[in-house]
Amino acid sequence: MICLIFTEHTRRHAVRIRQSPWYHKDEPTFADAIAAVRRLFWQETLFHDPPYDRMLKNLSPKLRNWMLDQLTQAA
């Protein structure tokens, strides 16, 4: 399911590849796919849920993106 959702998502959106100073990647890994799908999940649920949307819409876009990045990496 992760691969199918990720493939469909990458048809319309740019792929975010997480880089480390010690490990360079030219293509996304499965971990990148999982993170992208998690990000979609969080964006479409918590960030669009009416009770939370009212609270979160006051946050700057930079802070919202940071929060989404942190949620996507949570295990």
C-alpha positions in Angstrom: 0.0 0.0 0.0 2.8 2.4 0.9 4.4 1.9 -2.6 1.1 2.4 -4.4 0.2 5.6 -2.5 3.7 6.9 -2.9 3.8 6.2 -6.6 0.5 7.9 -7.2 1.5 10.9 -5.0 4.8 11.4 -7.0 2.9 11.7 -10.2 1.7 15.1 -9.1 4.1 16.2 -6.5 7.9 16.5 -6.1 9.6 13.8 -4.0 11.3 14.8 -0.8 14.5 12.8 -0.3 15.9 13.1 3.2 19.7 13.4 3.1 22.3 12.8 5.7 25.8 14.2 5.7 27.2 10.7 5.8 24.8 9.1 3.3 24.0 10.5 -0.1 21.0 9.2 -2.0 20.1 9.8 -5.7 16.7 8.2 -5.5 14.1 7.9 -2.7 14.3 4.9 -0.5 11.4 3.0 1.2 12.0 5.1 4.3 11.4 8.2 2.1 8.2 6.6 0.8 6.9 5.9 4.3 7.7 9.4 5.4 5.8 10.9 2.3 2.7 8.7 3.0 2.8 9.6 6.7 3.0 13.3 5.7 -0.1 12.8 3.5 -1.9 11.1 6.3 -1.1 13.9 8.8 -2.0 16.6 6.3 -5.3 15.1 5.4 -6.4 14.1 8.9 -5.1 16.3 11.8 -4.3 19.4 9.7 -7.8 19.3 8.1 -9.9 18.2 11.0 -12.1 21.2 12.0 -11.2 21.3 15.7 -7.5 21.2 15.0 -7.6 23.3 11.8 -8.8 26.3 13.8 -5.8 26.0 16.2 -3.2 25.1 13.5 -4.1 27.7 10.9 -2.6 30.4 13.2 0.8 28.8 12.9 3.3 30.0 10.3 3.7 27.8 7.2 7.3 27.2 8.3 6.3 25.9 11.7 3.5 23.8 10.2 6.0 22.2 7.8 8.4 21.6 10.7 5.6 19.9 12.6 4.8 17.7 9.6 8.4 16.8 9.2 8.7 15.7 12.8 5.5 13.7 12.6 6.6 11.9 9.5 9.8 10.7 11.1 8.1 9.4 14.3 8.3 5.7 14.6 
